[in-house]
Amino acid sequence: MEGFEIIEVSPRRTLLISIIVLWLGIYLTKKAKWLKSYNIPAAVTGGLICSVLVAFVAILYGYQITFNLWMRDILLLIFFSTIGLTANIKLLVNGGKCLFILLIAASVFLVVQNLVGLFVASLFEGHFAYGLLTGSVSFAGGHGTAITYGKLFTEQYQLPATEEIAIACATLGLIVGGLVGGPLAEKLINKNKLSPSNSNEQSKSLDVKNNNSGKLTSMNAIINATFLIVLCIGCGEFIHLWLKNNDIVMPLYLPGLFVGILITNIGDLLKIKKTSQFSNAISLWSDVSLTLFLAMSLMSMQLLVLSQALRPLMLVLVFQVIVMSLFSYIIVFRIMGRDYDAAVISSGFAGLGLGATPVGMANMRAVSEKYGNSAKAFLVIPLLGAFFIDVVNALILQGFMSLPFLK
């Protein structure tokens, strides 16, 4: 922003501040009953407070504080590696039907999300590309997809501020995705009097998240888990580089996810037993990386930058939130079985569709901590968000871009 002196916070200090921000969010969630009642993730609470303080510093003192988010990218790689290390072939087979149905629903929603974006763009007489940027590019796609298509549309259509608009929408989606999912699940659970015991037997057999975070974990278990996570990230980086050299574009975290799935299934074939302490260590890595990732993402928001395009951004945000809320509440809940698992999946789907996979996971974890674990939800949402929805989103976006009246 012009007229402000920029202060960049180093990666090390960004990490330290994110831990303080997360602690603040946890403390406030315990003290404020309404935050806990509506299942608002602690990282969202603390991150929003920090971003507001940063905005006040800019207004009052003329300093624009920016955070170096190098550590945030590492945390994202760690998180998706843990997802791969907790999914085996048997779980994928058991959850295959549910995942397939949800993928179809997600595909329909991506089309609807883009139509909403195009509608709002038409109200402001903007180019159709802005409609896609305010649709599934930024909301379901998240920051990575937003940056990629923002640059592409600048080059292809010579449009101004495409990257800034895409990032702004992705950031707003990150906020509302973490605010909508929890209350939505709360409404479904209370209205239908749901509990984990209401869920079907198949979902009980899907032991993806054992929720063992309260049990002791040995040093050896932590070191072994850390070694496998590093192995996933390292091998995934080499695979990503090879794919890039062969003109295959793929987010950096996906190869690490697949390496994790490969490792855990080879271990099952070789009948290598996983101790409860090892599983707990993986779960702890997953929880810590996810919450710190969200805290960093939200505390680094530049609210003053977002306010410069407040009117069109708020309009598209309102439409997207309404559509997502209705879609999750009515359609996703029904097709997923109208049980407790379906309610948790609906909260995850809302976060995923508005603010990317980590937001959906944070929503589900907040609901699960209050009411009980949902193994089915922690299987299908990560798999849907980690790979399938990105592939389908890319195909749908290419379809929109190829339409004659949108060229």
C-alpha positions in Angstrom: 0.0 0.0 0.0 1.3 3.5 -0.9 2.3 5.8 1.9 3.1 3.1 4.4 6.4 2.0 5.7 6.7 -1.8 5.2 8.0 -3.9 8.1 8.6 -7.6 7.1 8.6 -10.2 9.9 11.1 -13.0 9.4 10.0 -16.6 9.1 11.3 -17.4 12.6 9.4 -14.6 14.2 6.3 -15.3 12.1 6.3 -18.8 13.6 6.7 -17.5 17.1 3.9 -15.0 16.7 1.6 -17.7 15.2 2.1 -19.8 18.3 1.1 -16.8 20.5 -1.9 -16.1 18.2 -3.0 -19.8 18.4 -2.6 -19.8 22.2 -4.8 -16.6 22.3 -7.4 -18.3 20.2 -7.5 -21.4 22.4 -7.7 -19.2 25.5 -10.6 -17.1 24.2 -12.4 -20.2 22.9 -12.4 -21.6 26.5 -13.5 -18.3 28.0 -16.1 -17.2 25.4 -18.9 -19.8 25.4 -20.4 -18.6 22.1 -17.1 -19.4 20.3 -17.2 -22.9 21.6 -20.9 -23.3 21.1 -20.6 -22.5 17.4 -17.4 -24.6 16.9 -15.2 -21.6 15.7 -11.6 -22.9 15.3 -9.2 -21.3 17.7 -6.8 -20.5 14.9 -9.5 -18.5 13.2 -10.3 -16.5 16.3 -6.7 -15.7 17.1 -5.7 -15.1 13.5 -8.5 -12.6 13.0 -7.6 -10.7 16.1 -4.0 -10.4 15.0 -5.0 -9.2 11.5 -7.2 -6.5 13.0 -4.3 -5.3 15.2 -2.0 -5.2 12.2 -4.6 -3.0 10.4 -4.8 -0.7 13.4 -1.0 -0.3 13.4 -1.1 0.7 9.8 -3.9 3.2 10.3 -2.5 4.8 13.5 1.3 4.6 12.9 1.7 4.2 9.2 3.5 0.8 9.4 2.4 -2.0 7.1 3.4 -5.3 8.8 3.9 -8.2 6.5 4.7 -11.8 7.5 7.2 -14.0 5.7 5.1 -17.2 5.1 7.9 -19.6 4.2 7.1 -21.7 7.3 3.4 -21.8 6.4 4.2 -23.6 3.2 6.3 -26.1 5.1 3.4 -26.7 7.5 1.0 -27.4 4.6 3.4 -30.0 3.2 3.6 -31.6 6.7 -0.2 -31.7 7.0 -0.9 -33.4 3.7 1.9 -35.9 4.3 0.2 -36.9 7.6 -3.1 -37.3 5.7 -1.3 -39.8 3.3 0.3 -41.6 6.2 -3.1 -42.3 7.8 -5.0 -43.6 4.7 -4.7 -47.2 3.5 -6.3 -49.1 0.7 -8.9 -50.8 2.9 -10.1 -47.4 4.1 -10.2 -46.1 0.6 -12.3 -49.1 -0.5 -14.7 -48.7 2.5 -15.1 -45.0 1.9 -15.1 -45.2 -1.9 -18.8 -45.0 -2.5 -19.2 -42.1 -0.1 -16.3 -40.3 -1.7 -17.6 -40.9 -5.2 -21.1 -39.4 -4.3 -19.5 -36.4 -2.6 -17.2 -35.9 -5.6 -20.3 -35.7 -7.9 -21.9 -33.2 -5.5 -18.7 -31.2 -5.3 -18.5 -31.1 -9.1 -22.0 -29.7 -9.3 -21.2 -27.1 -6.7 -18.1 -25.9 -8.5 -20.2 -25.2 -11.6 -22.7 -23.3 -9.4 -19.9 -21.4 -7.7 -18.6 -20.2 -11.0 -22.0 -19.2 -12.2 -22.4 -17.1 -9.1 -19.0 -15.4 -9.8 -20.0 -14.7 -13.4 -23.3 -13.2 -12.3 -21.7 -10.8 -9.9 -19.1 -9.9 -12.5 -21.9 -9.1 -14.9 -23.5 -6.7 -12.4 -20.3 -4.6 -12.4 -19.9 -5.1 -16.2 -16.6 -6.9 -15.7 -14.8 -9.4 -17.9 -15.9 -13.0 -17.5 -12.4 -13.9 -16.1 -13.2 -11.9 -13.0 -16.2 -14.0 -12.6 -14.1 -17.2 -12.6 -11.6 -15.6 -10.2 -14.5 -14.8 -7.8 -15.8 -18.4 -8.2 -14.1 -21.7 -7.8 -10.6 -20.4 -8.7 -10.3 -18.6 -5.4 -12.9 -20.1 -3.1 -12.7 -23.8 -3.7 -9.2 -23.5 -5.2 -7.6 -21.6 -2.4 -4.5 -19.4 -2.5 -2.4 -21.7 -4.7 -5.0 -21.9 -7.5 -5.8 -18.2 -7.1 -2.2 -17.1 -7.7 -1.9 -19.5 -10.6 -5.0 -18.4 -12.5 -4.5 -14.7 -11.5 -1.2 -14.7 -13.3 -2.7 -16.7 -16.2 -5.6 -14.3 -16.8 -3.2 -11.3 -16.7 -1.2 -12.8 -19.5 -4.1 -14.2 -21.5 -6.6 -11.4 -21.2 -4.4 -8.4 -20.3 -6.6 -7.6 -17.4 -5.5 -5.5 -14.4 -5.3 -6.6 -10.7 -6.4 -10.2 -11.5 -3.9 -11.7 -9.0 -4.9 -9.2 -6.3 -8.6 -9.9 -6.7 -8.0 -13.7 -6.7 -5.9 -13.5 -3.5 -8.4 -11.2 -1.8 -11.3 -13.7 -2.5 -9.2 -16.6 -1.3 -8.4 -14.8 1.9 -12.0 -13.8 2.5 -13.0 -17.4 1.8 -10.5 -18.6 4.4 -12.2 -16.4 7.0 -15.8 -17.2 6.2 -15.1 -20.9 5.6 -13.9 -21.1 9.2 -16.9 -19.2 10.5 -19.7 -20.9 8.6 -18.8 -24.6 9.0 -19.1 -24.9 12.8 -22.5 -23.2 13.2 -23.8 -25.1 10.3 -22.9 -28.5 11.9 -24.2 -27.2 15.3 -27.6 -26.5 13.6 -27.8 -29.9 11.9 -26.8 -31.8 15.1 -29.2 -30.0 17.4 -32.1 -30.0 14.9 -31.8 -33.7 14.1 -30.7 -34.7 17.6 -27.5 -36.4 16.3 -24.6 -38.0 18.1 -21.7 -40.3 17.0 -23.8 -43.3 18.1 -26.3 -42.4 15.4 -23.8 -43.0 12.6 -23.9 -46.2 10.6 -21.7 -49.2 11.3 -19.5 -48.8 8.3 -18.4 -45.3 9.3 -17.4 -46.7 12.7 -15.1 -49.2 11.1 -13.2 -46.4 9.3 -10.5 -45.8 11.9 -8.7 -42.8 10.3 -8.4 -40.5 13.3 -8.1 -42.3 16.6 -8.3 -39.0 18.5 -5.4 -40.1 20.7 -4.0 -36.7 21.3 -4.4 -37.0 25.0 -2.3 -40.2 25.3 1.4 -40.3 25.9 3.7 -40.5 23.0 7.3 -41.8 23.2 10.3 -40.0 21.8 11.0 -42.9 19.4 7.4 -42.7 18.1 7.8 -39.0 17.4 11.2 -39.4 15.7 9.9 -42.3 13.5 6.8 -40.2 12.6 9.0 -37.2 11.8 11.3 -39.3 9.6 8.4 -40.6 7.5 7.0 -37.1 7.1 10.4 -35.8 6.0 10.6 -38.8 3.6 7.2 -37.9 2.1 8.1 -34.3 1.6 11.5 -35.1 0.2 10.3 -37.7 -2.3 7.3 -35.6 -3.1 9.6 -32.7 -4.0 11.6 -34.8 -6.5 8.4 -36.2 -8.0 7.0 -32.6 -8.3 10.2 -31.5 -10.0 10.1 -34.4 -12.5 6.4 -33.7 -13.3 7.2 -30.0 -13.8 10.0 -30.8 -16.2 7.5 -32.9 -18.2 5.0 -30.0 -18.3 2.6 -31.5 -15.7 1.4 -28.9 -13.3 0.5 -30.2 -9.8 0.5 -28.6 -6.4 3.6 -29.4 -4.4 1.7 -31.1 -1.6 0.1 -33.7 -3.7 3.1 -35.9 -4.5 3.9 -35.9 -0.8 0.4 -37.1 0.0 0.7 -39.9 -2.5 4.1 -41.0 -1.1 2.5 -41.1 2.3 -0.3 -43.4 1.0 2.3 -45.6 -0.7 4.3 -45.9 2.5 1.4 -46.8 4.7 0.1 -49.4 2.3 3.5 -51.0 1.7 3.7 -51.2 5.5 0.3 -52.9 5.7 1.3 -55.4 3.0 4.5 -56.3 4.9 2.4 -56.5 8.0 4.4 -53.9 9.8 2.5 -53.0 12.9 1.9 -49.4 13.9 1.9 -48.8 17.6 -0.8 -46.5 19.1 2.1 -44.1 20.1 3.2 -43.9 16.5 -0.4 -43.2 15.3 -0.7 -40.6 18.0 2.6 -38.9 16.9 1.3 -38.7 13.3 -2.0 -37.2 14.7 -0.2 -34.7 16.7 1.9 -33.6 13.8 -1.3 -33.3 11.7 -3.1 -31.2 14.4 -0.1 -28.8 15.1 0.7 -28.2 11.4 -2.9 -27.6 10.5 -3.7 -25.1 13.3 -0.5 -23.2 12.8 -1.0 -23.1 9.1 -4.4 -21.5 9.6 -3.1 -19.1 12.3 -0.4 -17.9 9.9 -2.8 -17.5 7.0 -5.4 -15.5 8.9 -3.0 -13.3 10.9 -1.2 -12.3 7.7 -4.3 -10.9 6.0 -4.0 -7.3 4.9 -7.5 -6.0 5.8 -6.8 -2.5 4.5 -5.9 -3.9 1.1 -9.2 -5.9 1.1 -11.2 -2.9 2.0 -10.1 -1.1 -1.2 -12.4 -3.3 -3.2 -14.9 -3.8 -0.5 -18.2 -3.4 -2.4 -17.8 -6.0 -5.2 -15.9 -8.4 -2.9 -18.5 -8.2 -0.1 -21.3 -8.8 -2.7 -19.7 -11.9 -4.2 -18.8 -13.1 -0.7 -22.4 -12.8 0.5 -23.7 -14.7 -2.6 -21.0 -17.4 -2.2 -21.7 -17.9 1.5 -25.5 -18.2 1.0 -25.0 -20.7 -1.9 -22.5 -22.8 0.1 -24.6 -22.8 3.3 -27.7 -24.0 1.5 -25.8 -26.5 -0.6 -24.1 -28.0 2.5 -27.1 -27.8 4.7 -29.6 -29.3 2.3 -27.8 -31.4 -0.3 -24.5 -32.6 1.3 -26.2 -33.5 4.6 -28.9 -35.5 2.8 -26.7 -37.4 0.3 -24.2 -38.3 3.1 -26.9 -40.1 5.1 -28.5 -37.4 7.4 -26.6 -38.8 10.4 -23.8 -37.4 12.7 -21.1 -38.2 10.1 -23.1 -36.3 7.5 -23.3 -33.2 9.8 -19.5 -33.2 10.3 -18.9 -33.8 6.6 -21.2 -30.8 5.8 -19.1 -28.6 8.1 -15.9 -29.8 6.4 -17.4 -29.3 2.9 -18.4 -25.7 3.8 -14.9 -25.0 4.9 -13.3 -26.8 1.9 -15.6 -25.1 -0.7 -15.0 -21.6 0.7 -11.5 -21.7 2.1 -9.7 -24.9 1.0 -9.0 -28.2 2.7 -7.2 -27.1 5.9 -10.2 -24.9 6.8 -12.6 -27.8 6.3 -10.4 -30.0 8.5 -10.3 -27.4 11.2 -14.1 -27.1 11.1 -14.5 -30.9 11.5 -11.9 -31.0 14.3 -13.7 -28.3 16.2 -17.0 -30.2 15.9 -15.4 -33.5 16.8 -13.7 -32.1 19.9 -17.2 -31.1 21.2 -19.4 -34.0 20.1 -17.1 -36.9 19.2 -15.0 -38.3 16.4 -16.3 -39.0 12.9 -14.0 -41.4 11.1 -15.9 -41.2 7.8 -15.6 -37.4 7.7 -11.9 -37.5 8.4 -11.5 -40.0 5.5 -13.5 -38.4 2.7 -13.0 -34.7 3.2 -9.1 -34.8 3.1 -9.1 -37.1 0.1 -11.7 -35.0 -1.7 -9.9 -31.7 -1.0 -6.4 -33.0 -1.3 -6.6 -34.2 -4.9 -10.0 -34.9 -6.5 -11.5 -31.5 -6.2 -8.4 -29.8 -7.6 -8.5 -32.0 -10.7 -12.2 -31.5 -11.2 -11.9 -27.8 -10.6 -9.2 -27.5 -13.3 -11.4 -29.4 -15.8 -14.5 -27.3 -15.0 -12.5 -24.1 -15.3 -11.1 -25.2 -18.7 -14.7 -25.9 -19.7 -15.9 -22.5 -18.8 -12.9 -20.8 -20.5 -13.6 -22.8 -23.8 -17.2 -21.6 -24.1 -17.5 -19.3 -27.2 -19.3 -16.5 -25.4 -16.8 -16.4 -22.6 -13.7 -16.2 -24.8 
